[in-house]
Amino acid sequence: MSDILSRPLPLPCGAVLPNRLAKAAMTEGLATPRGVPTEALATLYSLWSDGGAGLLLSGNIQIDRDHLERPGNVVIDRLPDDEMKAALSRWASAATRNGNHFWAQLSHGGRQTQKIVNPHPKAPSAVKVGLPGGQFGEPVALTVDEIRELVQRFAEAAVACQQAGFTGVQVHAAHGYLMSSFLSPRTNQRDDDYGGSLENRARALLDTVRAVRAAVGPQFPVAVKLNSADFQKGGFAFEDSLQVAQWLQEAGVDLVEISGGTYEQPKLLDIEGIEAVEEQNVAHSTLAREAYFVDFAQAMQEKVDIPLMVTGGFRRRDAMEQALKSGAADLIGIGRPMCVDTDAPARLLAGAEELKRYEKQLALFPAWLSFLTKINALRSIAGFAVQYWFYAQLDELGKAGKPAPEMSVMTATRRIMGLQKELLAGRDA
């Protein structure tokens, strides 16, 4: 058995990750209505810290309470008070108790903020999310002064996390959230210094990275989650991503995580989008059947020297080892399996051949109704309902200390929807 998964990963800033396995960022929904981390969040991350990964990435920590990814996000949108400082410190302490790294994923929901949170979210341009159902509001274009203020908010949030005991930060610039939507010509239709050319569209992200780096110092890990592509016609393409990755390297980033897609084209979740996937100019390999974005990382390695993390689809140890040995990835991200098996990394390091899959539990329709998933709209609904099953597992882990894999998708959906209503009611109180 190869030992490549257990090899340390040195970063440009001088920090070293203990091994090549990372718990990828997954939205937890376990903060208070005010966005303060709860004991449940600390319990969840203590389990993951014991689980063997060299790096844990938090779910979305929002820098603006009016632009949540979902109710229950942690929020640092001003200098933290004593309650927030204590809660962040408890969370960081629990998440690093096994000697692993714990990085804060800093984000802003942008136009993908739900209407129930903000009916008029701020975005690069007034381009509404093109999904049916009226879930998202009418965006309002940010002013230049507002963009500059948001850059500083990212930096202030990074310092707050550093002081609390987090060992690094990741700026979320993927999946259609604010920084990602700046990069896309489809959602960024500005004609000032923040729109038009790729250089201008990348300005907000690069300004943010530079501000964060200046705030936390040269020896604190700073990472970016970047779309390989939006996979939408007229969106952020792979050639753009290659260039942005090179600029990020020049800006002093220590790690780039390669992902892809938006709410309208949720490539990462393997869910049917509202339009055909826009194919990208990248060579395909057999590894892509196991990991969604490994081919993009392989091509990107030819342009940058900084470590790359690949997340999405990995289940087999041999595929992870192949990705590392081939140079396609320097770090393997594991997401959904750790919603049930919190020690999945330790199992792989001990020689497990494959992580468990939960297809039986995730069947939304009985077998005799499976034909319904051939309808695009229902396929999307089924895909997002499955997400609620994983949300419910995190809720169980945080509050009960163990998962509930026997829970049905429908039960999980009702549970999470009820919890989100409670969080919204508390937020408005």
Helices and strands as residue ranges (DSSP letters): G 4-6, E 9-10, E 16-17, E 21-23, H 39-49, E 55-62, E 74-75, H 82-95, E 101-107, G 110-112, E 122-123, E 140-141, H 144-164, E 168-173, H 178-183, H 198-201, H 203-216, E 222-227, H 238-250, E 255-259, G 267-269, G 286-289, H 294-300, E 308-311, H 317-325, E 331-334, G 336-339, H 344-349, G 367-374, H 376-400, H 409-428
